[in-house]
Amino acid sequence: MSAKRTAGKEEEIVVGVIGGSGLYELDGLRDARWVKLRTPFGEPSDAYRVGRLGAVTVIFLSRHGRGHRLSPSDINYRANIYGMKALGARWVISVSAVGSMKENVHPLDLVVPDQFYDHTRRRVSTFFGDGIVGHVSMADPVCPDLAGLLESAGRESGAPVHRGGTYLCIEGPQFSTRGESRIYRHWGVSVIGMTNMPEAKLAREAELCYATLALVTDYDVWHDTHDAVSVEGVVANLLTNVATARGVLERTLPRVGKPCTAGCRDALANVVITSPAAFPPRTRRRLAVLLDKYFPPRKGGASRA
């Protein structure tokens, strides 16, 4: 898959990888360096590790921070995604530990979901607000092109892969009660986790091609013949899952580069309701990375506000 050509030049292929529980670093990057950012939305979870894998520039971020310092509700999702966008990422792969909510999805399987259900309560889920209103479509939150690459690489790795399904994101940090788990099962979701929302929503607002590689560690607590989910059990399966995830990423990343066919890069077209004349200057400056494409700044650097 070749890079898109723009004005006679090849567009640089820049892929972000957000590592979840157990995946705190990405090995094998050439010319790797740490990049520490402070965004208009605060500090990301950690410094970004930027390097090369073949022709691809890879930006890796540990979602929970090295040493696993941040609980799901304490992660600054806006800063994480903004930082990816600011560093030039156009694709983002989210690697996430999950519990299975279906009998045929077993621990150590891989799931590439195509839908999300946001059941969180405490998290800021948009870059918009403070005087600029935008309503982005979330009908299809996953880039099918990127998801297809993950599915193919997963199958080549030898792991069982389930394409499609709904990822239910709960607040956490506690695991589910048995009553909650049984109710979620009736909702028809495929997996349960604590981190892909509002991450996926923010990636859509940032016009990033986004897909999740979900690593199944357990059956939550609904399964009658399996032990209730525990940290010990999750960590044991994580060690195996993370090794599998590294192999999937090694196969996927060099194949990224074909222009998106799903419209991810134009997700903000015609979604801003606020008149540009009414944009508060401070908010406009904070959203420059998102809005300059549609509302170019005036000559001299002043924002069109």
Salt bridges, closest charged atoms under 4 A:
GLU10 OE2 - ARG5 NH2 3.34
GLU11 OE2 - ARG265 NH1 2.97
GLU12 OE2 - ARG52 NH1 3.70
ASP27 OD2 - ARG246 NH1 3.59
ASP31 OD2 - ARG30 NH1 3.75
GLU43 OE2 - ARG38 NH1 3.49
ASP46 OD1 - ARG66 NH2 2.61
ASP46 OD2 - ARG69 NH2 3.92
GLU103 OE2 - HIS223 NE2 2.75
ASP109 OD2 - HIS162 NE2 2.83
ASP118 OD2 - LYS201 NZ 2.88
ASP130 OD2 - ARG286 NH2 2.67
GLU151 OE2 - ARG155 NH2 3.06
GLU151 OE1 - ARG163 NH1 2.70
GLU156 OE1 - ARG251 NE 3.87
GLU156 OE1 - ARG255 NH2 2.68
GLU171 OE2 - ARG123 NE 2.90
GLU199 OE2 - ARG63 NE 2.99
GLU207 OE1 - LYS293 NZ 3.26
ASP266 OD1 - LYS293 NZ 3.21
ASP292 OD1 - ARG284 NH2 2.52
